[in-house]
Amino acid sequence: MAIGDSNLVSSAKSGIVHDLSSEVSAAQHQAEQLRSQLSGEETFANDLYPIAVHGLLSARNVGLVFLGAPSNGVNGYVRQAVTQAGGDLATVVAVREPLDLAGIARLATGTRFAGLAPTPAEAEAAEAEAAEAGEAGEGGASTGTGTTGTTGGEAPRSAASGELLEDFATIVGKQLVSGGAQVDRELISRVRPRLLSAFDGQLGRLDALVVMRGDPSKLTPEQAKASSQFETGLLDGVGKVGIPVVGVELSGTEPSQIPWYQGKDLASVDDLDTTAGQAALVYALTGSHGAYGTKSTADSLLPNVVGTSTGTP
């Protein structure tokens, strides 16, 4: 190789090193700018958040229901969001899973809900009756002996079919959010020791409700069916009172329960552990309805809050 060629190679290497160094330096500078920008945005969000939600839940009592095991983290995020907006997290309960139907039935002695835990013989008879009713229906002729009975009146609600459990849960849901002077004497207070695994606060009139559903996959099929029936009835009872209900979960919740909330026509927040998620929760508790957050199931990060009222309901 000629001396001139050697100088050319050395110059080329030097140029490559210089170019790479410049690219690394530029990348580091860009990364630093992005970090600074992100920090600025987070500071802006944290500073703006208290202003944006100020007074939205003023004088409102909010409840939190865990369908399954309670979470201190979720409890803390909800409490922080509600109090930041001027509200009070007045009631926190966790529904025991699996449901202790035998214990609930025992505490409900003297009411029709004492039949929530039928004996094996009763359950078998109910299944046989249901099978016979199905066969009769397939025959195509109406004999007048279906679920309404021969007299046209309504038949007793069946524990085996889950109708009795849904009725029970509907009453519990209404009493949970309605409160009243006699709530300590009502069904929810009577069965509380076996229905709930955790309770904090007091039972009283609620203006909005937050729901956190746990993963039911660890339940047996029979337990999962009972929990599903109870959850349906509970939300139906709350719905009869007509207050906002919001389903929540954390950014890392797996499996996500957002599709379940959507199936129940509830507003939802999938990133409660973020500032945006807590802001979305506050607006949803005032009546905004949608799926908010960062997951693929979300409609948007935040509700459209133009014209949101800060007054009491």
DRENVOKE-836652 format. One record per residue (C-alpha): x negated, y, z negated; residue in one letter. Coordinates in steps of 0.5 Angstrom, whole numbers, padded with zeros to 4 digits, always signed. Example, Ala and Ser with C-alpha at 12.3 -4.5 7.8 and 13.67 -1.06 7.14 Angstrom:
# DRENVOKE-836652
-0025-0009-0016A -0027-0002-0014S 
# end
This chain:
# DRENVOKE-836652
+0000+0000+0000M -0003+0007+0002A -0004+0012-0004I +0002+0016-0001G +0007+0011-0001D +0005+0010-0008S +0006+0017-0010N +0013+0016-0006L +0015+0010-0011V +0013+0014-0017S +0017+0020-0015S +0023+0016-0013A +0023+0012-0020K +0022+0019-0024S +0028+0022-0020G +0032+0015-0022I +0030+0016-0029V +0032+0024-0029H +0039+0022-0026D +0040+0017-0031L +0038+0021-0036S +0043+0027-0034S +0049+0022-0033E +0048+0020-0040V +0047+0027-0043S +0053+0029-0039A +0057+0023-0041A +0055+0024-0049Q +0057+0031-0048H +0064+0029-0045Q +0065+0024-0050A +0064+0030-0055E +0068+0035-0052Q +0074+0029-0052L +0073+0028-0060R +0073+0035-0061S +0079+0036-0057Q +0083+0030-0060L +0081+0032-0067S +0084+0039-0065G +0090+0036-0063E +0091+0032-0069E +0090+0038-0074T +0095+0042-0069F +0100+0036-0070A +0099+0035-0078N +0099+0043-0079D +0105+0043-0074L +0109+0037-0077Y +0111+0040-0084P +0114+0046-0080I +0117+0042-0075A +0121+0038-0080V +0122+0043-0085H +0129+0043-0088G +0132+0038-0083L +0134+0033-0089L +0135+0038-0094S +0140+0036-0100A +0141+0029-0096R +0140+0022-0099N +0137+0017-0095V +0136+0009-0096G +0131+0004-0094L +0133-0003-0093V +0128-0009-0092F +0131-0015-0089L +0126-0020-0091G +0120-0018-0096A +0119-0011-0098P +0113-0007-0096S +0109-0002-0100N +0106+0001-0094G +0113+0002-0090V +0116+0005-0096N +0110+0010-0097G +0111+0012-0090Y +0119+0013-0090V +0118+0017-0097R +0113+0021-0094Q +0117+0023-0088A +0124+0024-0092V +0121+0028-0097T +0117+0032-0092Q +0123+0034-0089A +0127+0036-0096G +0131+0030-0097G +0131+0024-0102D +0129+0017-0101L +0135+0015-0106A +0135+0008-0105T +0130+0002-0103V +0133-0005-0103V +0130-0012-0100A +0135-0017-0098V +0132-0024-0100R +0130-0029-0095E +0132-0034-0094P +0139-0032-0097L +0140-0035-0104D +0147-0037-0102L +0148-0042-0108A +0146-0036-0113G +0150-0031-0109I +0157-0036-0109A +0155-0037-0117R +0155-0030-0118L +0162-0029-0114A +0166-0034-0118T +0173-0032-0118G +0173-0029-0111T +0173-0032-0104R +0166-0031-0104F +0165-0037-0109A +0166-0041-0102G +0159-0038-0099L +0156-0044-0101A +0160-0050-0099P +0159-0057-0102T +0156-0062-0097P +0163-0065-0096A +0166-0059-0095E +0161-0057-0089A +0162-0064-0086E +0170-0063-0086A +0169-0056-0083A +0164-0058-0078E +0169-0064-0076A +0175-0059-0076E +0171-0055-0071A +0170-0060-0067A +0177-0062-0066E +0179-0055-0065A +0174-0055-0059G +0177-0062-0056E +0184-0059-0057A +0182-0053-0053G +0179-0057-0047E +0185-0060-0046G +0188-0054-0044G +0195-0054-0047A +0196-0049-0053S +0199-0053-0059T +0199-0047-0064G +0195-0050-0068T +0188-0046-0067G +0185-0041-0071T +0191-0037-0073T +0195-0043-0075G +0202-0046-0074T +0205-0040-0077T +0201-0034-0073G +0198-0032-0080G +0190-0031-0080E +0187-0037-0082A +0182-0037-0088P +0175-0035-0086R +0170-0041-0086S +0164-0041-0090A +0161-0046-0085A +0162-0042-0079S +0159-0036-0082G +0165-0032-0082E +0166-0031-0089L +0158-0029-0090L +0159-0024-0085E +0165-0021-0089D +0161-0021-0095F +0156-0018-0092A +0160-0012-0089T +0163-0011-0096I +0156-0010-0098V +0154-0006-0093G +0160-0001-0094K +0158-0001-0102Q +0151+0000-0101L +0152+0007-0097V +0158+0009-0100S +0157+0009-0107G +0162+0012-0112G +0164+0012-0119A +0166+0005-0119Q +0160+0002-0115V +0157-0001-0122D +0163-0006-0122R +0163-0007-0115E +0161-0014-0111L +0154-0011-0109I +0152-0010-0116S +0155-0017-0118R +0151-0021-0114V +0145-0016-0114R +0140-0021-0118P +0141-0026-0113R +0142-0022-0106L +0136-0017-0107L +0129-0019-0108S +0127-0012-0110A +0131-0006-0112F +0129+0002-0113D +0133+0008-0115G +0140+0008-0115Q +0146+0006-0112L +0150+0012-0109G +0153+0016-0103R +0147+0016-0097L +0147+0020-0091D +0143+0016-0087A +0139+0009-0087L +0133+0006-0085V +0132-0001-0084V +0126-0005-0083M +0127-0012-0081R +0122-0018-0082G +0120-0023-0078D +0125-0029-0078P +0121-0034-0075S +0118-0037-0081K +0125-0039-0083L +0129-0046-0082T +0134-0046-0076P +0139-0046-0081E +0136-0040-0086Q +0135-0036-0079A +0143-0037-0077K +0145-0035-0084A +0140-0029-0084S +0143-0027-0077S +0150-0027-0080Q +0149-0023-0086F +0145-0018-0082E +0150-0017-0077T +0156-0016-0082G +0151-0011-0086L +0150-0007-0080L +0158-0007-0079D +0159-0005-0086G +0154+0001-0085V +0157+0003-0079G +0164+0003-0081K +0162+0009-0086V +0159+0013-0080G +0152+0015-0082I +0145+0015-0078P +0142+0008-0078V +0134+0008-0076V +0130+0001-0075G +0123+0002-0076V +0116-0002-0075E +0109+0000-0075L +0104+0001-0069S +0101-0006-0070G +0108-0010-0072T +0108-0017-0068E +0113-0019-0066P +0116-0013-0065S +0123-0012-0068Q +0125-0006-0063I +0129-0011-0058P +0133-0013-0064W +0134-0006-0066Y +0136-0004-0059Q +0141-0010-0059G +0144-0007-0065K +0145+0000-0062D +0140+0003-0067L +0136+0008-0066A +0129+0006-0067S +0121+0008-0068V +0116+0003-0067D +0110+0008-0070D +0112+0009-0077L +0105+0010-0079D +0103+0016-0074T +0105+0023-0075T +0109+0023-0069A +0113+0017-0071G +0115+0020-0078Q +0117+0026-0074A +0121+0022-0070A +0124+0018-0076L +0126+0025-0079V +0130+0027-0072Y +0133+0020-0072A +0136+0021-0079L +0139+0027-0077T +0143+0024-0071G +0138+0023-0065S +0139+0017-0062H +0134+0013-0058G +0128+0008-0058A +0122+0013-0060Y +0114+0011-0060G +0108+0009-0056T +0110+0001-0054K +0113-0001-0048S +0120-0001-0051T +0120+0006-0052A +0124+0012-0049D +0120+0017-0051S +0115+0019-0056L +0119+0024-0060L +0127+0026-0059P +0129+0032-0055N +0130+0036-0061V +0132+0043-0058V +0138+0045-0061G +0137+0041-0067T +0141+0043-0073S +0138+0044-0080T +0144+0044-0084G +0147+0039-0088T +0152+0034-0085P 
# end
